[in-house]
């Protein structure tokens, strides 16, 4: 995960632990709101994980990628968000240097894993729509699992490499948990963690929308030719077209809104004065992408809403509940 690069000699000059100046009521409210966000992130992604693992009808290659994204988002909510919110509310890192190193490493691995899980989902949907015959005959759950494991390995090796080349001479400022990259690695990380994945997602989802629009047009023409008196299929295809556009816009917009502010600030880190509070707020926005993903599933995927109902009503504990149709 990209973090800002500043001069080695004065990197800690801007960092301090100011005294908390909020009232007790606001202080409690901040913790309550933070706990609610953490709970929403953990429970939302846990519902996705249980749904995909439990119901056999959902054991598809695409849903294996959704499962991978949900696992990384769940771990972000469970392992990173609590410390991040406490750090922000207390205005000081209170967990010590050793935990800070672990926190930074886990954050780097999980954020890159989450980002590239979204990329893999985009690739999967593009291949499935552009060449369904090839997709059906070549893409299997086993191969998708190999891709997921490879993605995890690459993300892990990448973060280890960043730490190896940057952390040896790095200084952790007292009361803060900010990790600095040198200029070269800052550019590499910006490209790897943001520019490349965002470009792939936008290009592929745009192609998906174009292909879906062509399919919808073909269906309308066929319908007008064979059944000119009915508008049922036409109406359905137009609704599917609009829904595809809506989902495309929301997926890309959420990804952009959550990641762009942080990486723009990182890119400008050597020309503007670094403010710790700004960094922390941008990282929280970055993490919120993990909170929003399950909400998108719930809004646009009926199967997920059915699964939530079955899980909440405890029907998943019934005999053969894994065979219940949710599609």
N, C-alpha and C positions, 0 to 999 in steps of 0.2 A: 504494500500500500504506500502510495507516494506521500512523503512528508517533506517539509520545507527545508531548503538549504540556505544557510546564512554564514557569515564570516566565522571562522573557527575561534577567533580571539574574543569576539563579543557576543557569542551566541546566547549566553545566559543573561545578558544585561537587561533584556526586556521582560524577563520572567520573574514573578514574585508571587507570594501568597497574600493577597489583600484580606483584610478582616471582613467577615460577613456583615453586610449592612442591611439585610432585609429583615422585616419584622417576623416574629415567631409564626404568625398565621400564614404569611407567604412562604416561609421556610417549610412548614408542614405541607402546604398545598403543592409545592414543588416536588416533594417526595411522593405525595399521593399520585400526582400526575405521572411522574416517572415510573412508579410501580405499575400504574395502569398500562402504560406503553409497553413495558417489559412483559407484563402478563398477556397483553394482546399479541405481541410478537411470538412468545413462547407457545401459547395455546393455539393460535391460528396456524402456525407451522406444524405443531404437533397433530392437529386435526388432519392436515394434508398428509403427513407421514402415516398416520393410522389408516386413513382411507385407502391410500395406494397399497400399503402392505397387506391390509386385511381382505379387501374385496378382490377376488380373483379376476373379475371382469375388468379391473383397472390395471392388471399386470401387462401393460403394453410398453413397447420401447419408449414412446413419448413420455408416458407417465413415470418411467424410471428416471428420466431427466428431471421431471418435475419433482420427484422424490429427492434427487440429489440437491436441487435448489432449496427445497424445504428443509433438508437436514442442515445445510450451511446457514440458512436464515435462522433456524431454531437455535443453533449454537451461538450465533451472533447475539440473539436475544438473551440466552441463558448465561453466556460467559463474558460478553463484552459490555452489553448495555448497562447492567447494574453498576459496574465500576466507573463507566463513562458518566453516568448521571450523577453519581456521588461526587466524582471529581469536579463536575461542573457546578453542582450546588454548593459544595464546600469551598470552591475556588482554590483548591489545593489538592495535590496528589498525596493521599494519606496512607498508601499501601506499601511504600518502600520501593527501593531500586530493583530488587530481584523480581518482585511481582510485576513491576513496570516492564521489565525485559520480556517476561512471559506474555504479558498483555499485548505488547507491541507485536510479538511474533505471531501469536494466535490471531490477532486482528488482521495482520497482513495476509496470512494463509486463508482465513475465512472470507475476507472481502474479495480477494482475487478469485477464490473458488466460486463465490456467489455470482460474480460478474461473468465468469466464463461458463457457468451453468446456463445463464440467460443466453449466451452466445450459442451454446450447443442446442438449446431449444429452438432458436431461430434457424439454425442449420437443419435440424430435424424436420421442422415444418416446411421449410423450402423444398427439401429433397422429396418429402412425402407428396407435396402438391405438384411439383414440376415433373416428377417422374415416378408416379405411383407404382408402376410395374417393377421398376428397379428397387424401390423402397421395400415393397412387399417381399421380394425374393432375396434381398441381401441384408436388410436391417432386422436383427433379432434382439431379444432381450439380452442374450449372452454377449453379443457384440456391443450393445449399448453399455452394458456393465463394464466391459473392457475399456470403452471410451471414457466412462466416468472415472474408473480407477486411474487411467492415464492422466486425465485432467487433474485429479487430486495430486498425483505424483509430480506433474509439471509445476503446479502452483507451489507445492512444498519445496521443491528444488529451487524455484525462482526466489522465494522469500529467504531461504537459507543462503543463497548466493548474495542477495542484497545485504543481509546481516554480516556475512563474512567480509565483504569488501567495504562496508561502511561503519560497522559497529566497533571495530577494534580501536579506532581513534576518536570515537564519539564520546561526548560528554552529556550526561543526563543532568539537567538543571535541577537544583534542590526544589522540592515541592511541585515539580512538573514531570510529565511523562511524554516528552516531545523527542522524537527521533529525527536526526538530520541526515540527508543524503548529500553527497557531493554533486557538483553541477552535472557531470556526465550521467550519473545514475538517476538523477532527478528527471532528466529528459527521457532516458530509457524507460523509467517507470511510468511516466506520463503517457508514453506511446503504448506500452504493454497493458497498463491498467485502465486506460480510458480511451485514447484516440482509436486504437485498433478495434477493441470490442464494440465501441459505439458505432464505428463505421460499418462493421459487419452486421450489426443488428439493424441499423437503418436500411442498408442496402437490401438485405435478405427479406425483411418484413415489407419493404416497398415492392419487391418482386412478388412476394406472396399475395399482396393486395392486387397487383396487376393481373396475376394469373387467376385469382379468384373472380376478379371482375370479368375477365374473358370467359370463364366458365359460366358465370351468371348470364352474360350476354348470349352465349350459345344456347343455354337452356331456354331463355326467353324466345329466341328465334325459332327453336324447335317447337316450343309450345304454341307460338303463333301460327306455325305451319301445320301442325297436326291437330291442335285443339283451339281454334280461334275463338270459340265462344266462352272459354273459361279463363279466368285470370288467377286461378289458384296457384299454379306453379310459378307464374310470373311474379305474383306478390311475394311468394316464399323466397324466390331468388333475389328479389330486390331487398328484402329484409336481411338476408344473409350477407348481401353486399355491404349494406350499411353497417351491420354488426362487425364485419371484418375490418372495415375502415375505423370503426370506433375502438375496437380492441387494439388495432395497430397503433392508433394515435395515443391511447392510454399507456400501453406498454413502453413505447419509446419516450413519451413525455415523462413518465414516472422515473425511468432510468436516467433521463437527462437532468431533470430537476434535482434529483438526489445526488448525482455525482458531479455535475458541471460546476456548481459553486466551489466545492472543495478543490477540484483540480485547477480551476482558474486561479484561485488564491495561492495554490502551491506553485503554479507557473510564475506568478508575480512575486513570489516570496523573496527574491533577491533584489527587488526594486522598491518594495514597500515595507514599512515597519511592521514587524510581526506582533500581533496581539494574541496572547494566549486564549483569551475568552472567545475571540473570533474563530480560532482553530477548533476549539472544543465544540462550538455550536455547529460548525460545518461538518465535523465528524459525526455528530448526532444526526444531522440531516442525511448523511451518508448511510448511517445505520437504519434510518427509517425506511429505506427501500425494502429491508427485510420485513418490516411491519406491514407494508402496503401490499406486498405480493399475495399473501393469502386473501386479502380483501378483494383483489382483482379476480382471483379464482372464484370467490363466493358470489361476486356480482355477475360474472359472465359464464360460469360453468355450472349448469344445472346438476350434473353428477356430484359436484362437491357439496351443494346444498342438501341433496338427498343423503349423502354420507354423513354430514353433520347431524341431520335429524336422527339417523340410525345410531350414531355414536352417543348423542346426548340422551336418547331414550333407552340406552343400554341394550338395544336389540342385537348388537354385535356379539353379545355373550350367548345368544341362542344357538342351538345346534344348526350347523350348516349355514350360518349367517354369512359366511364368506361367499356363498353362491348367490346371494340376493342380487337381483338386477338393479343397477344404479344408473345405467345409461338410458 
